[in-house]
């Protein structure tokens, strides 16, 4: 049973504890039933390099469907019509301790359509990502999922790329609450990140930025929104609106 539950593994010298030397959390479903476990590295000489490890997929535990903290956050999500999605177990704890009781985390996988499907209906989804390359990649992934959300989707990135747990330790509860209050729309975050890769002082940079942004604007399903974002992007990049619209239409 311990092997089937993913708590132990079969090694060359017998069965061993998969989560040995780590701090371990139970991962529960929305009813409070324990499905699996997540564990964080404590010691530098840990033979497994990964900072976090999770129960492998079992009959009970499917990481593409499980959201850590959903048992604690479910009623607040329904009541406040908001969900905050963070990246780690300690980030969920930090959020709840700071008063953001709608926080949940994915378990070692990107937020996907199956997660969105099982979500309590909410009008506002806030992702917290690192502002680094991995965080921007995660944001692009979420951007591609936008049609799965019956809601407005936002992104919150802390100054200095601190995750919510470190942000709370360094700057306190108010900084965590402010992070969520200042979240910007996902579309803006992804488009701004694309534009920031180019030097807009010169024409080649402007053209490069336009060609990077056009496919993103083209993915926006609401026509009134993509026209507004085409206009906004053209202004920021410094290109003619009609040229930008043409690029967006070609990308569509």
Rosetta blueprint (number, residue, H / E / L):
1 X L
2 X L
3 X L
4 X L
5 X L
6 X L
7 X L
8 X E
9 X E
10 X E
11 X E
12 X L
13 X L
14 X E
15 X E
16 X E
17 X E
18 X L
19 X L
20 X L
21 X L
22 X E
23 X E
24 X E
25 X E
26 X E
27 X E
28 X E
29 X L
30 X L
31 X L
32 X L
33 X L
34 X E
35 X E
36 X E
37 X E
38 X E
39 X E
40 X E
41 X E
42 X L
43 X L
44 X L
45 X L
46 X L
47 X L
48 X L
49 X L
50 X L
51 X L
52 X E
53 X E
54 X E
55 X L
56 X L
57 X L
58 X L
59 X L
60 X L
61 X L
62 X L
63 X L
64 X L
65 X L
66 X L
67 X E
68 X E
69 X L
70 X H
71 X H
72 X H
73 X H
74 X H
75 X H
76 X H
77 X H
78 X H
79 X H
80 X H
81 X L
82 X E
83 X E
84 X E
85 X E
86 X E
87 X L
88 X L
89 X H
90 X H
91 X H
92 X H
93 X H
94 X H
95 X H
96 X H
97 X H
98 X L
99 X L
100 X L
101 X L
102 X L
103 X E
104 X E
105 X E
106 X E
107 X L
108 X L
109 X L
110 X L
111 X L
112 X L
113 X H
114 X H
115 X H
116 X H
117 X H
118 X L
119 X L
120 X L
121 X L
122 X L
123 X L
124 X E
125 X E
126 X E
127 X E
128 X E
129 X L
130 X L
131 X L
132 X L
133 X H
134 X H
135 X H
136 X H
137 X H
138 X H
139 X H
140 X H
141 X H
142 X H
143 X H
144 X H
145 X L
146 X H
147 X H
148 X H
149 X L
150 X L
151 X L
152 X E
153 X E
154 X E
155 X E
156 X E
157 X L
158 X L
159 X H
160 X H
161 X H
162 X L
163 X L
164 X H
165 X H
166 X H
167 X H
168 X H
169 X H
170 X H
171 X H
172 X L
173 X H
174 X H
175 X H
176 X H
177 X H
178 X H
179 X H
180 X H
181 X H
182 X L
183 X L
184 X E
185 X E
186 X H
187 X H
188 X H
189 X H
190 X H
191 X H
192 X H
193 X H
194 X H
195 X H
196 X L
197 X L
198 X L
199 X L
200 X L
201 X L
202 X L
203 X H
204 X H
205 X H
206 X H
207 X H
208 X H
209 X H
210 X H
211 X H
212 X H
213 X H
214 X H
215 X H
216 X H
217 X H
218 X H
219 X H
220 X L
221 X L
222 X L
223 X H
224 X H
225 X H
226 X H
227 X H
228 X H
229 X H
230 X H
231 X H
232 X H
233 X H
234 X H
235 X H
236 X H
237 X H
238 X L
239 X L
240 X L
241 X H
242 X H
243 X H
244 X H
245 X H
246 X H
247 X H
248 X H
249 X H
250 X H
251 X H
252 X L
